[in-house]
Amino acid sequence: MFTVLIPARYASTRLPGKPLADIAGKPMVVRVAERSRASGAARVVVATDDERVLRACEAHRVEALMTRDDHPTGTDRLAEAAAALALPPEAIVVNVQGDEPLLAASLIERMATLLARHGDASIATACHAIDDPSEAFNPNVVKVVRDAHGYALYFSRATIPWARDAFASGRGALPPGLPLYRHYGLYAYRVAFLERYPTLPPAPIERFEALEQLRALWHGHRIVVDVTDGTPAPGVDTPEDLERVRAIYEAER
């Protein structure tokens, strides 16, 4: 069994009040909670820093709790929520972002199961193959390199692994067989790791790459990475994204 925690901050630069954006008659964060419940989670809890989000969740019978508004990372917010819920150290928590109302419930369950099967890992996450050169060389697309057993060696905004000979003659295509993967930011954690995370000093590589998962690797924690088929459904970052999601939900009614 596992718990889903959904961090939901009210503030958003591109889409203020995003968690409460209406999608087919319900706030976005409630739609995310509904998807999460379908994963088979024993418990689904929204962790927010805003009373408006808390009240909206309560109105739709979604469990929610208040967290501080000064957390430097989303993982710190999860750690506070896990402590408030008194989850045991061996428990597994899946972090589902509050702006992913199209996330497949099966992928949530898959992350929890992956971590449960790898007792030496602190974190489980996902990736998918990159076949588009524009993604391969885009620093906004985070890449991950795995070892022979599926554990992360490194995450980077750079193009890794670098195909030295192929890219020397051009970057218009990716060479066949290049194990180039895009990291998808869905995580499962052991609560014991969440308890420790706030005490870990930020890593130099984390600061330069602006990727907080590198802190875990820097301090010796293992991250198991599953390769999924296809591209997971995108989240909602802009008004255009929101309108696309609304249309999908309306078509399903």
Secondary structure, DSSP 8 states (H G I E B T S, - for coil): --EEEEEE-S--SSSTTGGG-EETTEEHHHHHHHHHHTTT-SEEEEEES-HHHHHHHHHTT--EEE--S--SSHHHHHHHHHHHTT--TT-EEEE--TT-TT--HHHHHHHHHHHHH-TT-SEEEEEEE---HHHHT-TTS-EEEE-TTSBEEEEESS-SS--HHHHHT-SSS--TT---EEEEEEEEEEHHHHHHGGGS---HHHHHHT-THHHHHHTT--EEEEE-SS-------SHHHHHHHHHHHHHH-
